[in-house]
Amino acid sequence: MRQLSLYVPEVAVPVLQFFNSPAGRFARVVLGLLLIVVGVWWGGWWWLLALLGLLPLAAGVFDFCTLAPLFGMPLSGRRFHEASRNRTRR
């Protein structure tokens, strides 16, 4: 019986490399701020969206990727770059 796997290295690695690039960090900060603004603007239960926006905002500001550990890569952006350089050298 064949197992279903969501991990496709050809797709996951370039996406993670983008998220850990300067442009990806900027995109995470913008996304986090956008979620916070929308959540505060709409009010009510939408404030939960504002709380959710704190995660991509913090990830972009403090240079960590919350998706990387799901694919066996380090959480830290600096360590991610080192690990991805080592994988491409093999």
C-alpha positions in Angstrom: 0.0 0.0 0.0 1.4 3.4 -1.0 1.5 6.2 1.6 0.3 9.7 0.8 3.0 12.3 1.4 2.5 16.0 1.4 6.3 16.6 1.2 7.4 17.2 -2.3 11.1 18.4 -2.2 10.8 20.1 -5.7 8.0 22.3 -4.4 8.7 22.7 -0.7 12.4 23.7 -0.8 12.0 26.6 -3.2 8.9 27.9 -1.3 10.9 27.7 2.0 13.9 29.4 0.4 11.6 32.2 -0.7 10.1 32.6 2.8 13.6 32.9 4.2 14.8 35.4 1.6 14.7 39.1 2.3 11.6 39.4 0.0 9.9 36.6 1.9 10.6 38.2 5.2 9.2 41.4 3.9 6.1 39.6 2.6 5.6 37.9 6.0 5.8 41.3 7.8 3.3 42.9 5.3 0.9 39.9 5.6 1.1 40.1 9.4 0.4 43.8 9.5 -2.5 43.4 7.0 -4.1 40.7 9.1 -3.8 42.8 12.2 -5.2 45.9 10.5 -8.2 43.9 9.1 -8.9 42.2 12.4 -8.9 45.5 14.3 -10.8 47.4 11.6 -13.7 44.8 11.4 -13.8 44.3 15.2 -16.0 41.7 16.9 -14.6 38.2 16.6 -12.3 39.4 13.8 -9.8 40.4 16.6 -8.8 36.7 16.4 -7.5 37.4 12.9 -5.4 40.2 14.4 -3.9 37.8 16.9 -3.2 35.4 14.1 -1.4 38.2 12.3 1.2 38.4 15.1 2.7 35.0 14.0 3.8 36.1 10.4 4.8 39.5 11.7 7.0 38.0 14.4 8.4 35.4 12.0 9.4 38.1 9.5 10.8 40.5 12.1 12.8 37.9 14.1 13.8 35.7 11.1 12.3 32.4 11.7 10.1 30.1 9.5 7.2 28.3 11.1 6.9 25.9 8.1 10.5 24.8 7.9 10.4 22.3 10.8 7.5 20.5 9.1 9.9 19.6 6.3 12.9 18.7 8.5 14.6 22.1 8.3 15.6 24.4 11.2 13.2 27.0 12.6 15.9 29.8 12.7 16.4 31.7 9.5 20.2 31.8 9.9 20.3 28.0 10.5 18.0 27.4 7.6 20.4 29.2 5.2 23.3 27.2 6.5 21.4 23.9 6.2 20.1 24.7 2.7 23.7 25.6 1.6 24.9 22.3 2.9 22.1 20.4 1.1 23.0 22.0 -2.2 26.7 21.2 -1.9 26.0 17.4 -1.7 
